[in-house]
Amino acid sequence: MMNNELFPGSRVMNPARPDWGAGQVQSVVGNRVTVNFENAGKMMVHVDHVTLEPIDRDPE
């Protein structure tokens, strides 16, 4: 997921840490994205090093 596709309210997963569960983007500042994950709480993710995957709201 590209940084410009991330915005507050986006639902994402960190494929490297599936144990964190689903997360909701809280803020995006440059390459730093703050995400509130179900099982890990609020985490700052550097998107230069981590690829966040979007979670479809309406899976088909």
mmCIF file of the N, C-alpha and C atoms, coordinates in Angstrom:
data_MODEL
# 
_entry.id   MODEL 
# 
loop_
_atom_site.group_PDB 
_atom_site.id 
_atom_site.type_symbol 
_atom_site.label_atom_id 
_atom_site.label_alt_id 
_atom_site.label_comp_id 
_atom_site.label_asym_id 
_atom_site.label_entity_id 
_atom_site.label_seq_id 
_atom_site.pdbx_PDB_ins_code 
_atom_site.Cartn_x 
_atom_site.Cartn_y 
_atom_site.Cartn_z 
_atom_site.occupancy 
_atom_site.B_iso_or_equiv 
_atom_site.pdbx_formal_charge 
_atom_site.auth_seq_id 
_atom_site.auth_comp_id 
_atom_site.auth_asym_id 
_atom_site.auth_atom_id 
_atom_site.pdbx_PDB_model_num 
ATOM 1   N N  . MET A 1 1  ? 0.856   -1.182  0.000  1.00 0.00 ? 1  MET A N  1 
ATOM 2   C CA . MET A 1 1  ? 0.000   0.000   0.000  1.00 0.00 ? 1  MET A CA 1 
ATOM 3   C C  . MET A 1 1  ? 0.893   1.233   0.000  1.00 0.00 ? 1  MET A C  1 
ATOM 4   N N  . MET A 1 2  ? 0.645   2.121   -0.914 1.00 0.00 ? 2  MET A N  1 
ATOM 5   C CA . MET A 1 2  ? 1.444   3.327   -1.021 1.00 0.00 ? 2  MET A CA 1 
ATOM 6   C C  . MET A 1 2  ? 1.042   4.314   0.066  1.00 0.00 ? 2  MET A C  1 
ATOM 7   N N  . ASN A 1 3  ? 2.009   5.106   0.505  1.00 0.00 ? 3  ASN A N  1 
ATOM 8   C CA . ASN A 1 3  ? 1.770   6.083   1.556  1.00 0.00 ? 3  ASN A CA 1 
ATOM 9   C C  . ASN A 1 3  ? 0.628   7.024   1.204  1.00 0.00 ? 3  ASN A C  1 
ATOM 10  N N  . ASN A 1 4  ? 0.512   7.418   -0.081 1.00 0.00 ? 4  ASN A N  1 
ATOM 11  C CA . ASN A 1 4  ? -0.553  8.352   -0.459 1.00 0.00 ? 4  ASN A CA 1 
ATOM 12  C C  . ASN A 1 4  ? -1.928  7.699   -0.451 1.00 0.00 ? 4  ASN A C  1 
ATOM 13  N N  . GLU A 1 5  ? -1.989  6.371   -0.286 1.00 0.00 ? 5  GLU A N  1 
ATOM 14  C CA . GLU A 1 5  ? -3.270  5.671   -0.191 1.00 0.00 ? 5  GLU A CA 1 
ATOM 15  C C  . GLU A 1 5  ? -3.718  5.516   1.254  1.00 0.00 ? 5  GLU A C  1 
ATOM 16  N N  . LEU A 1 6  ? -2.853  5.889   2.184  1.00 0.00 ? 6  LEU A N  1 
ATOM 17  C CA . LEU A 1 6  ? -3.181  5.783   3.605  1.00 0.00 ? 6  LEU A CA 1 
ATOM 18  C C  . LEU A 1 6  ? -3.764  7.100   4.090  1.00 0.00 ? 6  LEU A C  1 
ATOM 19  N N  . PHE A 1 7  ? -4.831  7.010   4.850  1.00 0.00 ? 7  PHE A N  1 
ATOM 20  C CA . PHE A 1 7  ? -5.445  8.206   5.423  1.00 0.00 ? 7  PHE A CA 1 
ATOM 21  C C  . PHE A 1 7  ? -6.160  7.792   6.700  1.00 0.00 ? 7  PHE A C  1 
ATOM 22  N N  . PRO A 1 8  ? -6.358  8.735   7.619  1.00 0.00 ? 8  PRO A N  1 
ATOM 23  C CA . PRO A 1 8  ? -7.048  8.393   8.857  1.00 0.00 ? 8  PRO A CA 1 
ATOM 24  C C  . PRO A 1 8  ? -8.378  7.711   8.576  1.00 0.00 ? 8  PRO A C  1 
ATOM 25  N N  . GLY A 1 9  ? -8.591  6.609   9.272  1.00 0.00 ? 9  GLY A N  1 
ATOM 26  C CA . GLY A 1 9  ? -9.802  5.827   9.090  1.00 0.00 ? 9  GLY A CA 1 
ATOM 27  C C  . GLY A 1 9  ? -9.585  4.586   8.244  1.00 0.00 ? 9  GLY A C  1 
ATOM 28  N N  . SER A 1 10 ? -8.497  4.551   7.444  1.00 0.00 ? 10 SER A N  1 
ATOM 29  C CA . SER A 1 10 ? -8.198  3.362   6.638  1.00 0.00 ? 10 SER A CA 1 
ATOM 30  C C  . SER A 1 10 ? -8.005  2.169   7.554  1.00 0.00 ? 10 SER A C  1 
ATOM 31  N N  . ARG A 1 11 ? -8.499  1.012   7.105  1.00 0.00 ? 11 ARG A N  1 
ATOM 32  C CA . ARG A 1 11 ? -8.289  -0.227  7.862  1.00 0.00 ? 11 ARG A CA 1 
ATOM 33  C C  . ARG A 1 11 ? -7.200  -1.019  7.176  1.00 0.00 ? 11 ARG A C  1 
ATOM 34  N N  . VAL A 1 12 ? -6.213  -1.458  7.964  1.00 0.00 ? 12 VAL A N  1 
ATOM 35  C CA . VAL A 1 12 ? -5.028  -2.123  7.419  1.00 0.00 ? 12 VAL A CA 1 
ATOM 36  C C  . VAL A 1 12 ? -4.602  -3.293  8.301  1.00 0.00 ? 12 VAL A C  1 
ATOM 37  N N  . MET A 1 13 ? -3.704  -4.111  7.729  1.00 0.00 ? 13 MET A N  1 
ATOM 38  C CA . MET A 1 13 ? -3.044  -5.175  8.480  1.00 0.00 ? 13 MET A CA 1 
ATOM 39  C C  . MET A 1 13 ? -1.553  -5.063  8.195  1.00 0.00 ? 13 MET A C  1 
ATOM 40  N N  . ASN A 1 14 ? -0.741  -5.495  9.146  1.00 0.00 ? 14 ASN A N  1 
ATOM 41  C CA . ASN A 1 14 ? 0.695   -5.607  8.942  1.00 0.00 ? 14 ASN A CA 1 
ATOM 42  C C  . ASN A 1 14 ? 0.969   -7.085  8.678  1.00 0.00 ? 14 ASN A C  1 
ATOM 43  N N  . PRO A 1 15 ? 1.237   -7.475  7.419  1.00 0.00 ? 15 PRO A N  1 
ATOM 44  C CA . PRO A 1 15 ? 1.404   -8.893  7.112  1.00 0.00 ? 15 PRO A CA 1 
ATOM 45  C C  . PRO A 1 15 ? 2.579   -9.533  7.843  1.00 0.00 ? 15 PRO A C  1 
ATOM 46  N N  . ALA A 1 16 ? 3.540   -8.734  8.262  1.00 0.00 ? 16 ALA A N  1 
ATOM 47  C CA . ALA A 1 16 ? 4.678   -9.272  9.013  1.00 0.00 ? 16 ALA A CA 1 
ATOM 48  C C  . ALA A 1 16 ? 4.296   -9.561  10.462 1.00 0.00 ? 16 ALA A C  1 
ATOM 49  N N  . ARG A 1 17 ? 3.188   -8.991  10.935 1.00 0.00 ? 17 ARG A N  1 
ATOM 50  C CA . ARG A 1 17 ? 2.738   -9.173  12.319 1.00 0.00 ? 17 ARG A CA 1 
ATOM 51  C C  . ARG A 1 17 ? 1.239   -9.443  12.363 1.00 0.00 ? 17 ARG A C  1 
ATOM 52  N N  . PRO A 1 18 ? 0.794   -10.570 11.811 1.00 0.00 ? 18 PRO A N  1 
ATOM 53  C CA . PRO A 1 18 ? -0.648  -10.854 11.796 1.00 0.00 ? 18 PRO A CA 1 
ATOM 54  C C  . PRO A 1 18 ? -1.237  -10.960 13.205 1.00 0.00 ? 18 PRO A C  1 
ATOM 55  N N  . ASP A 1 19 ? -0.398  -11.241 14.195 1.00 0.00 ? 19 ASP A N  1 
ATOM 56  C CA . ASP A 1 19 ? -0.876  -11.324 15.573 1.00 0.00 ? 19 ASP A CA 1 
ATOM 57  C C  . ASP A 1 19 ? -1.350  -9.974  16.106 1.00 0.00 ? 19 ASP A C  1 
ATOM 58  N N  . TRP A 1 20 ? -0.973  -8.882  15.459 1.00 0.00 ? 20 TRP A N  1 
ATOM 59  C CA . TRP A 1 20 ? -1.441  -7.561  15.872 1.00 0.00 ? 20 TRP A CA 1 
ATOM 60  C C  . TRP A 1 20 ? -2.915  -7.372  15.543 1.00 0.00 ? 20 TRP A C  1 
ATOM 61  N N  . GLY A 1 21 ? -3.444  -8.139  14.598 1.00 0.00 ? 21 GLY A N  1 
ATOM 62  C CA . GLY A 1 21 ? -4.834  -8.012  14.195 1.00 0.00 ? 21 GLY A CA 1 
ATOM 63  C C  . GLY A 1 21 ? -5.049  -6.854  13.241 1.00 0.00 ? 21 GLY A C  1 
ATOM 64  N N  . ALA A 1 22 ? -6.299  -6.556  12.994 1.00 0.00 ? 22 ALA A N  1 
ATOM 65  C CA . ALA A 1 22 ? -6.658  -5.444  12.108 1.00 0.00 ? 22 ALA A CA 1 
ATOM 66  C C  . ALA A 1 22 ? -6.346  -4.134  12.810 1.00 0.00 ? 22 ALA A C  1 
ATOM 67  N N  . GLY A 1 23 ? -6.049  -3.126  12.001 1.00 0.00 ? 23 GLY A N  1 
ATOM 68  C CA . GLY A 1 23 ? -5.755  -1.815  12.568 1.00 0.00 ? 23 GLY A CA 1 
ATOM 69  C C  . GLY A 1 23 ? -6.456  -0.716  11.816 1.00 0.00 ? 23 GLY A C  1 
ATOM 70  N N  . GLN A 1 24 ? -6.595  0.422   12.493 1.00 0.00 ? 24 GLN A N  1 
ATOM 71  C CA . GLN A 1 24 ? -7.180  1.600   11.862 1.00 0.00 ? 24 GLN A CA 1 
ATOM 72  C C  . GLN A 1 24 ? -6.156  2.724   11.914 1.00 0.00 ? 24 GLN A C  1 
ATOM 73  N N  . VAL A 1 25 ? -5.884  3.323   10.747 1.00 0.00 ? 25 VAL A N  1 
ATOM 74  C CA . VAL A 1 25 ? -4.925  4.417   10.663 1.00 0.00 ? 25 VAL A CA 1 
ATOM 75  C C  . VAL A 1 25 ? -5.461  5.607   11.458 1.00 0.00 ? 25 VAL A C  1 
ATOM 76  N N  . GLN A 1 26 ? -4.592  6.134   12.327 1.00 0.00 ? 26 GLN A N  1 
ATOM 77  C CA . GLN A 1 26 ? -4.940  7.303   13.134 1.00 0.00 ? 26 GLN A CA 1 
ATOM 78  C C  . GLN A 1 26 ? -4.392  8.584   12.511 1.00 0.00 ? 26 GLN A C  1 
ATOM 79  N N  . SER A 1 27 ? -3.130  8.508   12.000 1.00 0.00 ? 27 SER A N  1 
ATOM 80  C CA . SER A 1 27 ? -2.519  9.686   11.383 1.00 0.00 ? 27 SER A CA 1 
ATOM 81  C C  . SER A 1 27 ? -1.420  9.248   10.430 1.00 0.00 ? 27 SER A C  1 
ATOM 82  N N  . VAL A 1 28 ? -1.135  10.145  9.471  1.00 0.00 ? 28 VAL A N  1 
ATOM 83  C CA . VAL A 1 28 ? -0.061  9.927   8.504  1.00 0.00 ? 28 VAL A CA 1 
ATOM 84  C C  . VAL A 1 28 ? 0.760   11.202  8.458  1.00 0.00 ? 28 VAL A C  1 
ATOM 85  N N  . VAL A 1 29 ? 2.053   11.082  8.813  1.00 0.00 ? 29 VAL A N  1 
ATOM 86  C CA . VAL A 1 29 ? 2.963   12.219  8.774  1.00 0.00 ? 29 VAL A CA 1 
ATOM 87  C C  . VAL A 1 29 ? 4.226   11.754  8.059  1.00 0.00 ? 29 VAL A C  1 
ATOM 88  N N  . GLY A 1 30 ? 4.365   12.166  6.812  1.00 0.00 ? 30 GLY A N  1 
ATOM 89  C CA . GLY A 1 30 ? 5.507   11.727  6.024  1.00 0.00 ? 30 GLY A CA 1 
ATOM 90  C C  . GLY A 1 30 ? 5.481   10.218  5.853  1.00 0.00 ? 30 GLY A C  1 
ATOM 91  N N  . ASN A 1 31 ? 6.572   9.559   6.258  1.00 0.00 ? 31 ASN A N  1 
ATOM 92  C CA . ASN A 1 31 ? 6.651   8.100   6.123  1.00 0.00 ? 31 ASN A CA 1 
ATOM 93  C C  . ASN A 1 31 ? 6.236   7.385   7.404  1.00 0.00 ? 31 ASN A C  1 
ATOM 94  N N  . ARG A 1 32 ? 5.706   8.127   8.369  1.00 0.00 ? 32 ARG A N  1 
ATOM 95  C CA . ARG A 1 32 ? 5.269   7.540   9.640  1.00 0.00 ? 32 ARG A CA 1 
ATOM 96  C C  . ARG A 1 32 ? 3.749   7.497   9.708  1.00 0.00 ? 32 ARG A C  1 
ATOM 97  N N  . VAL A 1 33 ? 3.252   6.306   9.978  1.00 0.00 ? 33 VAL A N  1 
ATOM 98  C CA . VAL A 1 33 ? 1.808   6.102   10.062 1.00 0.00 ? 33 VAL A CA 1 
ATOM 99  C C  . VAL A 1 33 ? 1.499   5.543   11.447 1.00 0.00 ? 33 VAL A C  1 
ATOM 100 N N  . THR A 1 34 ? 0.611   6.193   12.155 1.00 0.00 ? 34 THR A N  1 
ATOM 101 C CA . THR A 1 34 ? 0.185   5.693   13.457 1.00 0.00 ? 34 THR A CA 1 
ATOM 102 C C  . THR A 1 34 ? -1.085  4.885   13.248 1.00 0.00 ? 34 THR A C  1 
ATOM 103 N N  . VAL A 1 35 ? -1.030  3.628   13.721 1.00 0.00 ? 35 VAL A N  1 
ATOM 104 C CA . VAL A 1 35 ? -2.141  2.703   13.535 1.00 0.00 ? 35 VAL A CA 1 
ATOM 105 C C  . VAL A 1 35 ? -2.536  2.141   14.890 1.00 0.00 ? 35 VAL A C  1 
ATOM 106 N N  . ASN A 1 36 ? -3.826  2.078   15.155 1.00 0.00 ? 36 ASN A N  1 
ATOM 107 C CA . ASN A 1 36 ? -4.338  1.462   16.372 1.00 0.00 ? 36 ASN A CA 1 
ATOM 108 C C  . ASN A 1 36 ? -4.763  0.036   16.021 1.00 0.00 ? 36 ASN A C  1 
ATOM 109 N N  . PHE A 1 37 ? -3.936  -0.955  16.426 1.00 0.00 ? 37 PHE A N  1 
ATOM 110 C CA . PHE A 1 37 ? -4.198  -2.359  16.121 1.00 0.00 ? 37 PHE A CA 1 
ATOM 111 C C  . PHE A 1 37 ? -5.018  -3.003  17.227 1.00 0.00 ? 37 PHE A C  1 
ATOM 112 N N  . GLU A 1 38 ? -5.886  -3.954  16.838 1.00 0.00 ? 38 GLU A N  1 
ATOM 113 C CA . GLU A 1 38 ? -6.764  -4.652  17.784 1.00 0.00 ? 38 GLU A CA 1 
ATOM 114 C C  . GLU A 1 38 ? -5.998  -5.266  18.947 1.00 0.00 ? 38 GLU A C  1 
ATOM 115 N N  . ASN A 1 39 ? -4.903  -5.968  18.650 1.00 0.00 ? 39 ASN A N  1 
ATOM 116 C CA . ASN A 1 39 ? -4.209  -6.748  19.673 1.00 0.00 ? 39 ASN A CA 1 
ATOM 117 C C  . ASN A 1 39 ? -2.887  -6.154  20.123 1.00 0.00 ? 39 ASN A C  1 
ATOM 118 N N  . ALA A 1 40 ? -2.466  -5.054  19.518 1.00 0.00 ? 40 ALA A N  1 
ATOM 119 C CA . ALA A 1 40 ? -1.168  -4.474  19.866 1.00 0.00 ? 40 ALA A CA 1 
ATOM 120 C C  . ALA A 1 40 ? -1.277  -3.027  20.319 1.00 0.00 ? 40 ALA A C  1 
ATOM 121 N N  . GLY A 1 41 ? -2.450  -2.443  20.167 1.00 0.00 ? 41 GLY A N  1 
ATOM 122 C CA . GLY A 1 41 ? -2.619  -1.050  20.544 1.00 0.00 ? 41 GLY A CA 1 
ATOM 123 C C  . GLY A 1 41 ? -2.049  -0.114  19.495 1.00 0.00 ? 41 GLY A C  1 
ATOM 124 N N  . LYS A 1 42 ? -1.743  1.105   19.914 1.00 0.00 ? 42 LYS A N  1 
ATOM 125 C CA . LYS A 1 42 ? -1.288  2.132   18.993 1.00 0.00 ? 42 LYS A CA 1 
ATOM 126 C C  . LYS A 1 42 ? 0.196   1.933   18.692 1.00 0.00 ? 42 LYS A C  1 
ATOM 127 N N  . MET A 1 43 ? 0.514   1.825   17.405 1.00 0.00 ? 43 MET A N  1 
ATOM 128 C CA . MET A 1 43 ? 1.884   1.594   16.964 1.00 0.00 ? 43 MET A CA 1 
ATOM 129 C C  . MET A 1 43 ? 2.223   2.589   15.854 1.00 0.00 ? 43 MET A C  1 
ATOM 130 N N  . MET A 1 44 ? 3.466   3.086   15.868 1.00 0.00 ? 44 MET A N  1 
ATOM 131 C CA . MET A 1 44 ? 3.937   3.914   14.772 1.00 0.00 ? 44 MET A CA 1 
ATOM 132 C C  . MET A 1 44 ? 4.693   3.012   13.806 1.00 0.00 ? 44 MET A C  1 
ATOM 133 N N  . VAL A 1 45 ? 4.296   3.062   12.547 1.00 0.00 ? 45 VAL A N  1 
ATOM 134 C CA . VAL A 1 45 ? 4.865   2.208   11.513 1.00 0.00 ? 45 VAL A CA 1 
ATOM 135 C C  . VAL A 1 45 ? 5.567   3.101   10.496 1.00 0.00 ? 45 VAL A C  1 
ATOM 136 N N  . HIS A 1 46 ? 6.807   2.765   10.169 1.00 0.00 ? 46 HIS A N  1 
ATOM 137 C CA . HIS A 1 46 ? 7.543   3.478   9.124  1.00 0.00 ? 46 HIS A CA 1 
ATOM 138 C C  . HIS A 1 46 ? 7.292   2.744   7.811  1.00 0.00 ? 46 HIS A C  1 
ATOM 139 N N  . VAL A 1 47 ? 6.548   3.373   6.915  1.00 0.00 ? 47 VAL A N  1 
ATOM 140 C CA . VAL A 1 47 ? 6.154   2.695   5.688  1.00 0.00 ? 47 VAL A CA 1 
ATOM 141 C C  . VAL A 1 47 ? 7.310   2.526   4.705  1.00 0.00 ? 47 VAL A C  1 
ATOM 142 N N  . ASP A 1 48 ? 8.484   3.084   5.012  1.00 0.00 ? 48 ASP A N  1 
ATOM 143 C CA . ASP A 1 48 ? 9.670   2.798   4.213  1.00 0.00 ? 48 ASP A CA 1 
ATOM 144 C C  . ASP A 1 48 ? 10.127  1.361   4.457  1.00 0.00 ? 48 ASP A C  1 
ATOM 145 N N  . HIS A 1 49 ? 9.778   0.805   5.612  1.00 0.00 ? 49 HIS A N  1 
ATOM 146 C CA . HIS A 1 49 ? 10.251  -0.516  6.015  1.00 0.00 ? 49 HIS A CA 1 
ATOM 147 C C  . HIS A 1 49 ? 9.139   -1.553  6.141  1.00 0.00 ? 49 HIS A C  1 
ATOM 148 N N  . VAL A 1 50 ? 7.902   -1.115  6.246  1.00 0.00 ? 50 VAL A N  1 
ATOM 149 C CA . VAL A 1 50 ? 6.771   -2.023  6.449  1.00 0.00 ? 50 VAL A CA 1 
ATOM 150 C C  . VAL A 1 50 ? 5.707   -1.713  5.400  1.00 0.00 ? 50 VAL A C  1 
ATOM 151 N N  . THR A 1 51 ? 5.192   -2.751  4.771  1.00 0.00 ? 51 THR A N  1 
ATOM 152 C CA . THR A 1 51 ? 4.099   -2.583  3.811  1.00 0.00 ? 51 THR A CA 1 
ATOM 153 C C  . THR A 1 51 ? 2.797   -2.954  4.507  1.00 0.00 ? 51 THR A C  1 
ATOM 154 N N  . LEU A 1 52 ? 1.927   -1.980  4.670  1.00 0.00 ? 52 LEU A N  1 
ATOM 155 C CA . LEU A 1 52 ? 0.620   -2.235  5.262  1.00 0.00 ? 52 LEU A CA 1 
ATOM 156 C C  . LEU A 1 52 ? -0.340  -2.666  4.156  1.00 0.00 ? 52 LEU A C  1 
ATOM 157 N N  . GLU A 1 53 ? -1.140  -3.669  4.452  1.00 0.00 ? 53 GLU A N  1 
ATOM 158 C CA . GLU A 1 53 ? -2.121  -4.159  3.470  1.00 0.00 ? 53 GLU A CA 1 
ATOM 159 C C  . GLU A 1 53 ? -3.499  -3.649  3.839  1.00 0.00 ? 53 GLU A C  1 
ATOM 160 N N  . PRO A 1 54 ? -4.232  -3.158  2.850  1.00 0.00 ? 54 PRO A N  1 
ATOM 161 C CA . PRO A 1 54 ? -5.582  -2.669  3.132  1.00 0.00 ? 54 PRO A CA 1 
ATOM 162 C C  . PRO A 1 54 ? -6.523  -3.818  3.456  1.00 0.00 ? 54 PRO A C  1 
ATOM 163 N N  . ILE A 1 55 ? -7.504  -3.533  4.272  1.00 0.00 ? 55 ILE A N  1 
ATOM 164 C CA . ILE A 1 55 ? -8.571  -4.471  4.570  1.00 0.00 ? 55 ILE A CA 1 
ATOM 165 C C  . ILE A 1 55 ? -9.816  -3.951  3.874  1.00 0.00 ? 55 ILE A C  1 
ATOM 166 N N  . ASP A 1 56 ? -10.382 -4.763  3.003  1.00 0.00 ? 56 ASP A N  1 
ATOM 167 C CA . ASP A 1 56 ? -11.597 -4.367  2.301  1.00 0.00 ? 56 ASP A CA 1 
ATOM 168 C C  . ASP A 1 56 ? -12.744 -4.256  3.280  1.00 0.00 ? 56 ASP A C  1 
ATOM 169 N N  . ARG A 1 57 ? -13.459 -3.153  3.195  1.00 0.00 ? 57 ARG A N  1 
ATOM 170 C CA . ARG A 1 57 ? -14.644 -2.979  4.048  1.00 0.00 ? 57 ARG A CA 1 
ATOM 171 C C  . ARG A 1 57 ? -15.789 -3.848  3.567  1.00 0.00 ? 57 ARG A C  1 
ATOM 172 N N  . ASP A 1 58 ? -15.908 -3.998  2.244  1.00 0.00 ? 58 ASP A N  1 
ATOM 173 C CA . ASP A 1 58 ? -16.990 -4.780  1.655  1.00 0.00 ? 58 ASP A CA 1 
ATOM 174 C C  . ASP A 1 58 ? -16.404 -5.873  0.782  1.00 0.00 ? 58 ASP A C  1 
ATOM 175 N N  . PRO A 1 59 ? -15.976 -6.995  1.400  1.00 0.00 ? 59 PRO A N  1 
ATOM 176 C CA . PRO A 1 59 ? -15.386 -8.058  0.581  1.00 0.00 ? 59 PRO A CA 1 
ATOM 177 C C  . PRO A 1 59 ? -16.420 -8.631  -0.392 1.00 0.00 ? 59 PRO A C  1 
ATOM 178 N N  . GLU A 1 60 ? -15.936 -8.964  -1.590 1.00 0.00 ? 60 GLU A N  1 
ATOM 179 C CA . GLU A 1 60 ? -16.834 -9.507  -2.619 1.00 0.00 ? 60 GLU A CA 1 
ATOM 180 C C  . GLU A 1 60 ? -16.450 -10.910 -2.940 1.00 0.00 ? 60 GLU A C  1 
# 
